[in-house]
Amino acid sequence: MNESNSIENKQPLPLQELLGKILEVPTQSSTRRSLPITGTMQWVNEKFRPISFLDGINAILRGIGQVIFANNPLSGLIILVAIFIHSPWVGIYGLLGAIASTVTAIFLKLNVGAIRNGVLGFNGTLIGLALGTFGSWGNGQGNPLWVFAEKCLAA
């Protein structure tokens, strides 16, 4: 009888606490390990902590991966290879867009965590892919002036 009274008297949780309990990330047990290339691969960010050339490549690949909401440099590399297989012209433009937006974010000294996770690189990638798609004609060769427009718009 006491158990039913305590259940009935219990107040409902506020919405934010209820969502927190529902969305709580379970801890991994020591017996179950995932591959190091799965998830967001945050160990790559830790390994390339200072802003360096490899950290820039990591940020650019994460920016390309963010196009499909995958914060993973390996996903970005796979997407970039697929785009290059489909159309090298569009691949070059997408890569240049990711580079332009990431480098601009570094020079403007924006949030380093956002740069490392590709958040500031995916818009440049999308602009580059769009201009590469609409700027090509015939056999896939495009106007070199589109490269200048792409750099300005991606930045």
Buried (B, 14 or more C-beta within 10 A) or exposed (E): EEEEEEEEEEEEEEEEEEEEEEEEEEEEEEEEEEEEEEEBBEEBBEEBEEEEEEBBBBBBBBBBBBBEEBBBBBBBBBBBEEBBEEBEBBBBBBBBBBBBBBBBBBEEEEEBEEBBBBBBBBBBBBBBBBBBBEBBEEEEEBEEEBBEEBBEBBB
